[in-house]
Amino acid sequence: MQQLRVQKKILIAIAGIVWLLSGSMLISFTFKWFLGVDFFTLGFLLIAGALLGFAKAKLVFEKYTKKNIARILGFENPKQSVFRFMPLSSYLMIAVMSGGGSMLRKSGIVPKEVLIPLYFGIGLALILSSFGYFRHLRHIKSVKED
């Protein structure tokens, strides 16, 4: 079976889109938890989540994004499998994080007042970090690939 192969800039675009959609999905989970939370508490939880998101984006995801872009650009062959937009280890991490997050949501053990800033913050961090991929695309769009 032949794998779909794409240019490096497409891999970078896919990575940015996946991060953007993943972050949006996490934030969308918080909307149903808003019900029944008073306005003041919700504001506090969202501010806490935003602070978490900005910190995580800057301290963790910014480094990861740059490293992943460098990894993609370092491929010798100009066309790669569409699945190489992230390293294999990241697929495992996503599976563990998704499974853990699903268990947290469905168990009812963790109150929504804890989940709101956590999901909002991580979602915001993913969205902000997706822009690193898109910014890089702006810089390479005029560069001809091999």
Beta strands, then each sheet from edge to edge (+ up, - down):
strand 1: 5-7
strand 2: 79-81
sheet 1: 1+ 2-
end
